């Protein structure tokens, strides 16, 4: 689960419009 992490991060950022720190609970 590290291949499309960057991709998801970018998508989430556009969808949520927030920083990766908001939904990054890794």
MODELLER restraints for C-alpha pairs under 7 A, 6 or more apart:
rsr = mdl.restraints
at = mdl.atoms
rsr.add(forms.Gaussian(group=physical.xy_distance, feature=features.Distance(at['CA:9:A'], at['CA:20:A']), mean=6.68, stdev=0.5))
rsr.add(forms.Gaussian(group=physical.xy_distance, feature=features.Distance(at['CA:13:A'], at['CA:19:A']), mean=6.34, stdev=0.5))
rsr.add(forms.Gaussian(group=physical.xy_distance, feature=features.Distance(at['CA:13:A'], at['CA:20:A']), mean=6.74, stdev=0.5))
